[in-house]
């Protein structure tokens, strides 16, 4: 004998099946909404240049990432080219940089706050090795040796009104500047430097510093032959109104000395 399913029971069964189907659809919909976050954007060209510079393990590889590699080969070999541990790298100042300009990225080198000077050319960004690594004598060593031949150094410069006994009475003929070692900040690493107002770059250096603030410059300094004070030196030349490496700097390294 054929048995029939009561209508009410059939409707209940259909409703339950539809409910279970809706629950499954809801679970699938909820699961689909949890998307994997998109990968981070690739580093900007400037940041990529900093990361590549820090990651190199040989001097030959690092040479490819700096300006004037031929002039820095000896310095690279002397200081070594082991990988550098970086902290966060901020290259915001490099955004929109044009070819032929420079910018300074903020980061940490091996746990120390550091600025990486980048120069943009037609092929992209390169690191200015000397500006970044400050491959130069400290002011402490200069004051101990008091060289009488011009030495090129990067320093923070500020216009001064201090004329000591060696340059007393020369307010009318010389500009006075205070130079601070960018590698150290205590007062003992500062010197006073004087340049004749008629010197080729004297007016330029005055214009750069006349606002009374510290400015990064590259200068050639030497001590008078009298060597009366390690705090007082002669400013032979403004090599660059920034820390950037230049051909003028290399002229001082040539056997014949500066070309002017």
Buried (B, 14 or more C-beta within 10 A) or exposed (E): EEEEEEEEEEEEEEEEEEEEEEEEEEEEEEEEEEEEEEEEEEBBBBBBBBBBBBEBEEBEEBBEBBBBBEBBEEBBEEEEBEEBEBBEBBBEBBEEBEEEEBBBBBBBBEEEEBBBBBBBEEEEBBBBBBBBBBBBBBBBEBBEEBBBEBBBBBBBBBBBEEBEEBBEEBEEEBBBBBBBBBBEEEEEBBBBBBBEEEBEBBBEBBEBBEEEEBBBBBBBBBBBEEEEBBBBBBBBBBBBBBBBBBEBBBBBEEEEEBEE
